[in-house]
Amino acid sequence: MIKHSEQQGFTLIEVLIAFVILSFGLLGAVALQAKAKQASFDALQRSAAIALGNDILQRMRANDSSGFAGLYNGEFSSQSSAGATQPCFNAACSAQQIAAFDKQQWIRAIKARENTGTLDDATVCINSTPVAAGNANEFNIQVVISWQGRQEFSASEENSDVDCGTANDSRRLVVLDSYIYLRS
């Protein structure tokens, strides 16, 4: 005599439900990994931008002679020509020659960062202004680094007010404000 159970196939349904739950969990883990990779790349870009900004600020501090005001001001991009200037490693150079050499080296650094994929389509704006009218020894320095990000985001109103590079929804920027006191 064969006895038939009314619960035939119940374990198969349990296995299918467990498989669906496991699939959703794995898909969530893959999505989390993709977001973590994007965040890691964004952090790499910001680190590179801050390193470049600090580099030019230190170059400016090293060239703190009279006539400093407009030597570094301007907008540079990764498409700018680095040009050829007199190397100032072993030669005596004027403040203007040192500034031209610093900008040339810095444009090359921006291009090198772009070639590694770190900063795509980078634009840099430098603005030095005297702290007070008639005071030629104290300057506020603002260095803005703007680059093309890989994903779109909504810029804050403060970021929209910064004018450096072409504005769009995937531009990233870092603003470094500093102060320089020139030797007398």
N, CA, C and O of each residue as an XYZ file, in Angstrom:
736
protein
N       0.812     -1.145      0.000
C       0.000      0.000      0.000
C       0.890      1.255      0.000
O       1.756      1.422      0.859
N       0.655      2.112     -0.969
C       1.438      3.331     -1.143
C       0.646      4.486     -0.567
O      -0.527      4.701     -0.873
N       1.349      5.221      0.284
C       0.704      6.355      0.908
C       1.237      7.628      0.248
O       2.446      7.857      0.222
N       0.347      8.442     -0.276
C       0.722      9.713     -0.916
C       0.556     10.853      0.076
O      -0.466     11.002      0.746
N       1.624     11.654      0.132
C       1.563     12.815      1.012
C       1.002     13.991      0.231
O       1.259     14.118     -0.966
N       0.257     14.835      0.878
C      -0.326     15.988      0.212
C       0.673     17.135      0.106
O       0.357     18.172     -0.477
N       1.858     16.969      0.654
C       2.836     18.050      0.639
C       3.963     17.749     -0.342
O       5.096     18.155     -0.082
N       3.725     17.086     -1.412
C       4.765     16.783     -2.396
C       5.219     18.074     -3.080
O       4.386     18.901     -3.448
N       6.567     18.259     -3.257
C       7.120     19.415     -3.941
C       7.287     20.635     -3.060
O       7.686     21.690     -3.553
N       6.999     20.530     -1.784
C       7.107     21.683     -0.891
C       8.565     22.132     -0.739
O       8.821     23.334     -0.677
N       9.526     21.202     -0.678
C      10.935     21.567     -0.532
C      11.444     22.259     -1.794
O      12.323     23.116     -1.702
N      10.930     21.921     -2.940
C      11.337     22.574     -4.184
C      10.927     24.053     -4.172
O      11.696     24.904     -4.619
N       9.752     24.364     -3.678
C       9.305     25.754     -3.578
C      10.189     26.508     -2.586
O      10.543     27.661     -2.833
N      10.548     25.881     -1.478
C      11.429     26.514     -0.507
C      12.783     26.839     -1.130
O      13.332     27.914     -0.888
N      13.314     25.941     -1.913
C      14.610     26.147     -2.568
C      14.514     27.290     -3.568
O      15.436     28.102     -3.642
N      13.445     27.387     -4.334
C      13.263     28.463     -5.306
C      13.142     29.813     -4.615
O      13.715     30.799     -5.079
N      12.412     29.867     -3.525
C      12.281     31.123     -2.782
C      13.646     31.529     -2.215
O      14.019     32.699     -2.289
N      14.380     30.590     -1.661
C      15.716     30.888     -1.130
C      16.640     31.377     -2.243
O      17.450     32.278     -2.021
N      16.530     30.799     -3.421
C      17.347     31.213     -4.555
C      17.018     32.652     -4.981
O      17.928     33.422     -5.290
N      15.743     33.018     -5.000
C      15.339     34.385     -5.349
C      15.870     35.373     -4.317
O      16.374     36.435     -4.682
N      15.766     35.038     -3.039
C      16.266     35.923     -1.983
C      17.783     36.073     -2.100
O      18.305     37.180     -1.960
N      18.486     34.987     -2.351
C      19.939     35.028     -2.528
C      20.319     35.874     -3.746
O      21.301     36.614     -3.700
N      19.556     35.770     -4.824
C      19.833     36.565     -6.037
C      19.697     38.053     -5.756
O      20.542     38.839     -6.184
N      18.643     38.455     -5.042
C      18.483     39.865     -4.696
C      19.636     40.342     -3.810
O      20.129     41.458     -3.978
N      20.051     39.519     -2.891
C      21.169     39.882     -2.020
C      22.461     40.058     -2.804
O      23.211     41.001     -2.550
N      22.732     39.171     -3.751
C      23.938     39.278     -4.570
C      23.888     40.507     -5.473
O      24.904     41.177     -5.658
N      22.724     40.809     -6.035
C      22.585     42.007     -6.863
C      22.830     43.270     -6.032
O      23.453     44.217     -6.513
N      22.354     43.287     -4.814
C      22.608     44.413     -3.924
C      24.088     44.563     -3.613
O      24.604     45.680     -3.575
N      24.778     43.445     -3.388
C      26.212     43.491     -3.108
C      26.999     44.011     -4.311
O      27.960     44.761     -4.144
N      26.599     43.618     -5.520
C      27.264     44.106     -6.735
C      27.027     45.604     -6.908
O      27.953     46.335     -7.258
N      25.803     46.072     -6.669
C      25.504     47.509     -6.772
C      26.297     48.297     -5.740
O      26.796     49.381     -6.041
N      26.417     47.772     -4.541
C      27.194     48.429     -3.493
C      28.670     48.517     -3.888
O      29.321     49.533     -3.648
N      29.188     47.461     -4.487
C      30.583     47.466     -4.941
C      30.803     48.508     -6.034
O      31.831     49.185     -6.036
N      29.861     48.649     -6.957
C      29.972     49.643     -8.029
C      29.953     51.054     -7.454
O      30.744     51.898     -7.875
N      29.071     51.326     -6.505
C      29.026     52.646     -5.870
C      30.315     52.928     -5.106
O      30.808     54.056     -5.126
N      30.863     51.928     -4.439
C      32.118     52.106     -3.700
C      33.260     52.431     -4.655
O      34.123     53.246     -4.330
N      33.277     51.810     -5.817
C      34.313     52.089     -6.813
C      34.188     53.523     -7.337
O      35.199     54.203     -7.517
N      32.968     53.986     -7.581
C      32.753     55.364     -8.030
C      33.204     56.351     -6.953
O      33.862     57.343     -7.264
N      32.864     56.093     -5.717
C      33.255     56.981     -4.619
C      34.776     57.001     -4.456
O      35.355     58.047     -4.165
N      35.412     55.869     -4.641
C      36.866     55.792     -4.551
C      37.524     56.614     -5.658
O      38.525     57.289     -5.416
N      36.974     56.565     -6.864
C      37.526     57.347     -7.971
C      37.321     58.843     -7.735
O      38.211     59.646     -8.017
N      36.144     59.220     -7.218
C      35.904     60.629     -6.885
C      36.904     61.119     -5.835
O      37.400     62.242     -5.928
N      37.199     60.288     -4.847
C      38.173     60.654     -3.817
C      39.569     60.796     -4.421
O      40.323     61.687     -4.028
N      39.922     59.930     -5.369
C      41.209     60.020     -6.046
C      41.315     61.333     -6.818
O      42.361     61.981     -6.797
N      40.231     61.730     -7.503
C      40.223     62.986     -8.245
C      40.383     64.173     -7.296
O      41.171     65.079     -7.570
N      39.662     64.179     -6.207
C      39.765     65.292     -5.250
C      41.165     65.367     -4.645
O      41.702     66.460     -4.461
N      41.750     64.234     -4.339
C      43.113     64.216     -3.789
C      44.109     64.789     -4.788
O      44.997     65.556     -4.414
N      43.964     64.419     -6.054
C      44.860     64.942     -7.089
C      44.681     66.448     -7.244
O      45.665     67.173     -7.394
N      43.439     66.929     -7.210
C      43.183     68.366     -7.340
C      43.772     69.129     -6.164
O      44.371     70.187     -6.354
N      43.614     68.613     -4.961
C      44.168     69.284     -3.778
C      45.694     69.277     -3.825
O      46.327     70.266     -3.456
N      46.289     68.177     -4.274
C      47.748     68.113     -4.387
C      48.257     69.142     -5.395
O      49.260     69.809     -5.141
N      47.578     69.279     -6.534
C      47.984     70.272     -7.531
C      47.809     71.695     -6.997
O      48.667     72.550     -7.217
N      46.715     71.947     -6.304
C      46.484     73.268     -5.735
C      47.527     73.633     -4.691
O      48.036     74.754     -4.676
N      47.841     72.684     -3.821
C      48.871     72.943     -2.808
C      50.243     73.141     -3.443
O      51.053     73.922     -2.944
N      50.507     72.435     -4.544
C      51.778     72.583     -5.242
C      51.964     74.013     -5.743
O      53.019     74.609     -5.529
N      50.951     74.569     -6.406
C      51.109     75.935     -6.926
C      51.152     76.948     -5.780
O      51.855     77.953     -5.881
N      50.424     76.707     -4.708
C      50.505     77.611     -3.561
C      51.919     77.624     -2.972
O      52.427     78.685     -2.611
N      52.547     76.472     -2.875
C      53.914     76.407     -2.344
C      54.904     77.062     -3.302
O      55.860     77.704     -2.867
N      54.676     76.901     -4.606
C      55.534     77.580     -5.586
C      55.397     79.094     -5.457
O      56.382     79.825     -5.561
N      54.170     79.558     -5.228
C      53.946     80.993     -5.066
C      54.621     81.504     -3.798
O      55.192     82.594     -3.800
N      54.564     80.737     -2.727
C      55.205     81.146     -1.473
C      56.727     81.220     -1.626
O      57.379     82.064     -1.012
N      57.281     80.334     -2.448
C      58.729     80.342     -2.663
C      59.166     81.545     -3.492
O      60.318     81.970     -3.401
N      58.272     82.095     -4.293
C      58.580     83.241     -5.161
C      57.906     84.493     -4.596
O      57.183     85.189     -5.309
N      58.138     84.765     -3.359
C      57.426     85.859     -2.679
C      58.230     87.155     -2.699
O      58.604     87.683     -1.652
N      58.488     87.655     -3.890
C      59.242     88.898     -4.016
C      58.327     90.030     -4.471
O      57.153     89.808     -4.768
N      58.864     91.228     -4.522
C      58.046     92.360     -4.930
C      57.584     92.175     -6.375
O      58.251     91.508     -7.165
N      56.460     92.757     -6.707
C      55.888     92.592     -8.044
C      55.116     91.297     -8.179
O      54.814     90.865     -9.291
N      54.796     90.675     -7.061
C      54.140     89.365     -7.025
C      52.714     89.398     -7.574
O      52.241     88.406     -8.128
N      52.034     90.522     -7.425
C      50.584     90.619     -7.606
C      50.040     89.897     -8.822
O      49.125     89.087     -8.672
N      50.541     90.142     -9.997
C      49.926     89.546    -11.177
C      50.720     88.438    -11.820
O      50.368     87.995    -12.913
N      51.779     87.973    -11.183
C      52.648     86.984    -11.818
C      51.970     85.637    -12.053
O      52.237     84.977    -13.058
N      51.111     85.232    -11.152
C      50.496     83.915    -11.248
C      49.023     83.970    -11.643
O      48.438     82.941    -11.981
N      48.425     85.146    -11.605
C      46.994     85.257    -11.902
C      46.694     84.752    -13.309
O      47.489     84.927    -14.231
N      45.535     84.124    -13.453
C      45.116     83.687    -14.775
C      44.359     82.389    -14.733
O      44.107     81.828    -13.667
N      44.000     81.920    -15.906
C      43.276     80.656    -16.070
C      44.102     79.756    -16.971
O      44.544     80.168    -18.044
N      44.306     78.525    -16.528
C      45.087     77.546    -17.275
C      44.237     76.299    -17.431
O      43.391     76.009    -16.585
N      44.453     75.577    -18.484
C      43.720     74.321    -18.651
C      44.677     73.241    -19.114
O      45.828     73.515    -19.452
N      44.193     72.024    -19.124
C      45.023     70.919    -19.580
C      45.269     71.008    -21.077
O      46.124     70.296    -21.602
N      44.530     71.876    -21.779
C      44.779     72.092    -23.200
C      45.760     73.242    -23.433
O      46.167     73.479    -24.570
N      46.148     73.963    -22.369
C      47.104     75.072    -22.511
C      48.453     74.536    -22.942
O      48.834     73.416    -22.601
N      49.160     75.346    -23.689
C      50.510     74.982    -24.105
C      51.464     75.287    -22.965
O      51.441     76.380    -22.399
N      52.297     74.326    -22.633
C      53.260     74.529    -21.553
C      54.367     75.479    -21.996
O      54.956     76.174    -21.168
N      54.652     75.513    -23.290
C      55.660     76.437    -23.807
C      57.044     76.109    -23.292
O      57.234     75.151    -22.543
N      57.999     76.909    -23.700
C      59.378     76.713    -23.270
C      59.826     77.959    -22.527
O      59.715     79.070    -23.046
N      60.317     77.783    -21.350
C      60.852     78.892    -20.563
C      62.237     78.520    -20.090
O      62.647     77.361    -20.163
N      62.946     79.510    -19.609
C      64.281     79.275    -19.094
C      64.190     78.477    -17.805
O      63.484     78.878    -16.880
N      64.892     77.354    -17.728
C      64.890     76.612    -16.471
C      65.592     77.420    -15.388
O      66.631     78.033    -15.630
N      65.028     77.412    -14.223
C      65.571     78.207    -13.114
C      66.176     77.314    -12.035
O      66.129     77.651    -10.852
N      66.737     76.191    -12.431
C      67.321     75.304    -11.431
C      68.688     75.804    -10.971
O      68.943     75.895     -9.771
N      69.565     76.127    -11.916
C      70.927     76.539    -11.569
C      71.214     77.993    -11.934
O      72.275     78.514    -11.591
N      70.303     78.642    -12.612
C      70.532     80.014    -13.063
C      69.839     80.993    -12.131
O      68.880     80.651    -11.439
N      70.343     82.209    -12.130
C      69.686     83.274    -11.371
C      68.545     83.798    -12.235
O      68.770     84.248    -13.358
N      67.341     83.743    -11.720
C      66.158     84.148    -12.484
C      65.422     85.252    -11.743
O      65.485     85.351    -10.518
N      64.730     86.071    -12.502
C      63.893     87.107    -11.908
C      62.595     86.481    -11.411
O      62.303     85.321    -11.703
N      61.823     87.252    -10.661
C      60.537     86.761    -10.159
C      59.605     86.398    -11.313
O      58.870     85.414    -11.228
N      59.630     87.187    -12.395
C      58.791     86.902    -13.558
C      59.211     85.600    -14.230
O      58.355     84.813    -14.636
N      60.513     85.361    -14.353
C      60.993     84.123    -14.968
C      60.649     82.909    -14.103
O      60.280     81.853    -14.617
N      60.774     83.071    -12.796
C      60.412     81.969    -11.895
C      58.921     81.664    -12.010
O      58.528     80.498    -12.056
N      58.092     82.702    -12.056
C      56.644     82.500    -12.186
C      56.310     81.812    -13.502
O      55.480     80.903    -13.529
N      56.946     82.233    -14.599
C      56.700     81.593    -15.905
C      57.136     80.135    -15.867
O      56.445     79.268    -16.403
N      58.270     79.857    -15.243
C      58.757     78.484    -15.127
C      57.827     77.650    -14.255
O      57.530     76.502    -14.586
N      57.359     78.225    -13.127
C      56.415     77.518    -12.248
C      55.135     77.168    -12.995
O      54.645     76.043    -12.896
N      54.591     78.124    -13.740
C      53.344     77.865    -14.487
C      53.566     76.794    -15.548
O      52.702     75.941    -15.755
N      54.729     76.828    -16.232
C      55.034     75.807    -17.230
C      55.081     74.420    -16.586
O      54.491     73.472    -17.103
N      55.774     74.309    -15.474
C      55.870     73.022    -14.787
C      54.508     72.564    -14.282
O      54.196     71.374    -14.289
N      53.720     73.511    -13.852
C      52.405     73.173    -13.317
C      51.453     72.717    -14.403
O      50.685     71.777    -14.197
N      51.490     73.370    -15.561
C      50.655     72.924    -16.694
C      51.047     71.509    -17.094
O      50.184     70.699    -17.431
N      52.329     71.208    -17.061
C      52.777     69.832    -17.353
C      52.236     68.856    -16.310
O      51.856     67.735    -16.646
N      52.200     69.275    -15.058
C      51.656     68.405    -14.003
C      50.166     68.166    -14.219
O      49.678     67.055    -14.012
N      49.439     69.205    -14.634
C      48.008     69.032    -14.913
C      47.819     68.035    -16.045
O      46.958     67.159    -15.966
N      48.626     68.165    -17.105
C      48.524     67.237    -18.239
C      48.877     65.817    -17.809
O      48.258     64.858    -18.271
N      49.862     65.675    -16.932
C      50.234     64.343    -16.452
C      49.096     63.733    -15.652
O      48.828     62.538    -15.776
N      48.421     64.535    -14.831
C      47.276     64.034    -14.073
C      46.155     63.620    -15.019
O      45.456     62.638    -14.773
N      45.987     64.381    -16.111
C      44.929     64.047    -17.062
C      45.242     62.724    -17.767
O      44.338     61.928    -18.021
N      46.506     62.489    -18.081
C      46.873     61.253    -18.780
C      46.659     60.018    -17.921
O      46.483     58.923    -18.454
N      46.670     60.172    -16.611
C      46.413     59.034    -15.736
C      44.918     58.831    -15.517
O      44.505     57.875    -14.860
N      44.109     59.735    -16.070
C      42.663     59.626    -15.891
C      42.184     60.248    -14.608
O      41.001     60.165    -14.278
N      43.092     60.874    -13.874
C      42.712     61.431    -12.592
C      41.867     62.677    -12.745
O      40.779     62.758    -12.175
N      42.350     63.661    -13.512
C      41.606     64.895    -13.722
C      41.360     65.074    -15.214
O      42.277     65.413    -15.963
N      40.149     64.851    -15.636
C      39.809     64.991    -17.049
C      39.409     66.428    -17.341
O      38.599     67.014    -16.622
N      39.977     66.993    -18.397
C      39.633     68.342    -18.855
C      39.736     69.355    -17.716
O      38.786     70.082    -17.425
N      40.901     69.388    -17.083
C      41.103     70.260    -15.915
C      41.269     71.716    -16.327
O      41.903     72.020    -17.338
N      40.693     72.607    -15.534
C      40.879     74.051    -15.679
C      41.237     74.593    -14.307
O      40.630     74.223    -13.301
N      42.230     75.475    -14.276
C      42.697     76.030    -13.021
C      42.660     77.548    -13.120
O      43.115     78.118    -14.111
N      42.126     78.196    -12.110
C      42.069     79.653    -12.051
C      42.787     80.110    -10.782
O      42.536     79.600     -9.690
N      43.682     81.077    -10.949
C      44.429     81.617     -9.817
C      44.144     83.109     -9.742
O      44.212     83.816    -10.747
N      43.828     83.575     -8.553
C      43.557     84.988     -8.343
C      44.210     85.422     -7.038
O      43.898     84.902     -5.967
N      45.122     86.383     -7.146
C      45.746     86.939     -5.942
C      45.329     88.397     -5.830
O      45.444     89.165     -6.786
N      44.849     88.762     -4.663
C      44.410     90.135     -4.418
C      45.043     90.643     -3.137
O      45.187     89.886     -2.177
N      45.427     91.927     -3.106
C      45.978     92.484     -1.871
C      44.937     92.448     -0.758
O      43.744     92.628     -1.000
N      45.403     92.214      0.457
C      44.508     92.155      1.612
C      43.850     93.511      1.829
O      42.648     93.594      2.078
N      44.642     94.568      1.732
C      44.117     95.928      1.912
C      44.690     96.819      0.819
O      45.802     96.594      0.342
N      43.933     97.817      0.430
C      44.400     98.754     -0.597
C      45.676     99.438     -0.128
O      45.767     99.887      1.015
N      46.645     99.513     -1.006
C      47.907    100.155     -0.678
C      48.885     99.260      0.059
O      50.015     99.677      0.317
N      48.485     98.031      0.408
C      49.372     97.098      1.095
C      49.894     96.098      0.071
O      49.150     95.228     -0.382
N      51.164     96.214     -0.294
C      51.739     95.361     -1.338
C      52.464     94.149     -0.760
O      53.170     93.456     -1.493
N      52.310     93.879      0.519
C      53.020     92.754      1.138
C      52.107     91.611      1.559
O      52.606     90.528      1.865
N      50.811     91.801      1.587
C      49.891     90.762      2.042
C      48.866     90.479      0.947
O      48.216     91.389      0.431
N      48.737     89.207      0.606
C      47.836     88.820     -0.478
C      46.946     87.656     -0.054
O      47.392     86.725      0.617
N      45.696     87.726     -0.451
C      44.798     86.576     -0.381
C      44.897     85.868     -1.718
O      44.823     86.498     -2.773
N      45.065     84.568     -1.669
C      45.229     83.763     -2.879
C      44.059     82.793     -2.962
O      43.714     82.135     -1.980
N      43.458     82.711     -4.133
C      42.412     81.713     -4.367
C      42.812     80.881     -5.581
O      43.038     81.413     -6.668
N      42.893     79.570     -5.378
C      43.191     78.633     -6.455
C      41.957     77.744     -6.622
O      41.537     77.058     -5.690
N      41.384     77.771     -7.836
C      40.199     76.969     -8.138
C      40.594     75.932     -9.178
O      41.099     76.278    -10.246
N      40.363     74.661     -8.867
C      40.628     73.572     -9.809
C      39.293     72.949    -10.174
O      38.543     72.501     -9.308
N      39.009     72.926    -11.461
C      37.739     72.399    -11.966
C      38.047     71.290    -12.967
O      38.953     71.435    -13.787
N      37.315     70.197    -12.911
C      37.550     69.090    -13.843
C      36.239     68.389    -14.162
O      35.225     68.590    -13.492
N      36.282     67.574    -15.187
C      35.114     66.853    -15.668
C      34.964     65.562    -14.868
O      35.840     64.698    -14.903
N      33.850     65.436    -14.146
C      33.576     64.209    -13.411
C      32.923     63.172    -14.314
O      32.550     63.471    -15.449
N      32.790     61.978    -13.814
C      32.212     60.902    -14.624
C      30.706     60.770    -14.470
O      30.048     60.166    -15.317
N      30.159     61.320    -13.416
C      28.716     61.198    -13.209
C      28.133     62.566    -12.905
O      28.813     63.433    -12.355
N      26.893     62.753    -13.260
C      26.233     64.031    -13.045
C      25.828     64.186    -11.584
O      25.547     63.208    -10.891
N      25.805     65.426    -11.138
C      25.337     65.731     -9.798
C      24.800     67.147     -9.801
O      25.078     67.922    -10.716
N      24.049     67.478     -8.801
C      23.490     68.823     -8.694
C      24.440     69.687     -7.876
O      24.707     69.404     -6.708
N      24.941     70.736     -8.502
C      25.871     71.635     -7.820
C      25.102     72.539     -6.874
O      23.969     72.935     -7.149
N      25.734     72.854     -5.763
C      25.112     73.776     -4.815
C      25.175     75.194     -5.392
O      25.882     75.451     -6.366
N      24.433     76.092     -4.779
C      24.411     77.471     -5.251
C      25.791     78.111     -5.110
O      26.199     78.899     -5.963
N      26.512     77.776     -4.039
C      27.862     78.307     -3.842
C      28.801     77.846     -4.950
O      29.612     78.628     -5.445
N      28.691     76.572     -5.341
C      29.537     76.054     -6.416
C      29.184     76.679     -7.749
O      30.064     76.897     -8.582
N      27.918     76.968     -7.963
C      27.501     77.579     -9.222
C      28.049     78.993     -9.359
O      28.235     79.481    -10.474
N      28.308     79.654     -8.236
C      28.825     81.017     -8.267
C      30.306     81.086     -8.640
O      30.780     82.139     -9.067
N      31.041     79.986     -8.487
C      32.466     79.974     -8.806
C      32.618     79.930    -10.321
O      32.063     79.059    -10.990
N      33.377     80.880    -10.849
C      33.534     80.987    -12.295
C      34.921     80.502    -12.700
O      35.876     81.278    -12.718
N      35.025     79.228    -13.020
C      36.285     78.659    -13.493
C      35.961     77.440    -14.334
O      35.411     76.467    -13.820
N      36.285     77.472    -15.594
C      35.973     76.356    -16.479
C      34.556     76.448    -17.000
O      33.827     77.386    -16.678
N      34.171     75.491    -17.788
C      32.837     75.438    -18.363
C      31.885     74.803    -17.364
O      32.132     73.699    -16.879
N      30.800     75.495    -17.056
C      29.845     74.984    -16.068
C      28.924     73.954    -16.705
O      28.337     74.207    -17.757
N      28.798     72.803    -16.077
C      27.795     71.800    -16.434
C      27.561     70.900    -15.223
O      28.182     71.082    -14.176
N      26.669     69.935    -15.374
C      26.250     69.129    -14.226
C      27.241     68.045    -13.815
O      27.016     67.351    -12.823
N      28.330     67.888    -14.558
C      29.294     66.871    -14.140
C      30.664     67.483    -13.836
O      31.645     66.751    -13.706
N      30.745     68.815    -13.721
C      31.995     69.473    -13.342
C      32.185     69.380    -11.826
O      31.254     69.600    -11.052
N      33.386     69.056    -11.436
C      33.762     69.051    -10.029
C      34.708     70.221     -9.804
O      35.383     70.659    -10.735
N      34.764     70.722     -8.598
C      35.734     71.766     -8.336
C      36.198     71.735     -6.893
O      35.492     71.299     -5.983
N      37.426     72.220     -6.729
C      38.040     72.377     -5.418
C      38.531     73.812     -5.352
O      39.199     74.285     -6.272
N      38.206     74.502     -4.276
C      38.631     75.885     -4.079
C      39.555     75.931     -2.865
O      39.173     75.537     -1.763
N      40.782     76.419     -3.084
C      41.748     76.566     -1.997
C      41.999     78.053     -1.774
O      42.433     78.756     -2.686
N      41.729     78.527     -0.576
C      41.990     79.916     -0.208
C      43.198     79.932      0.720
O      43.294     79.135      1.652
N      44.111     80.850      0.450
C      45.310     80.938      1.269
C      45.726     82.406      1.414
O      45.079     83.307      0.879
N      46.799     82.618      2.137
C      47.302     83.938      2.451
C      48.818     83.903      2.315
O      49.469     82.951      2.748
N      49.376     84.951      1.708
C      50.835     85.044      1.567
C      51.279     86.405      2.069
O      50.711     87.436      1.707
N      52.295     86.390      2.902
C      52.936     87.621      3.356
C      54.296     87.673      2.692
O      55.131     86.797      2.919
N      54.534     88.700      1.866
C      55.768     88.815      1.116
C      56.897     89.346      1.984
O      56.682     90.146      2.894
N      58.092     88.890      1.684
C      59.282     89.423      2.368
C      59.452     90.869      1.926
O      59.148     91.223      0.787
N      59.937     91.690      2.831
C      60.150     93.082      2.442
C      61.556     93.323      1.976
O      61.901     94.447      1.611
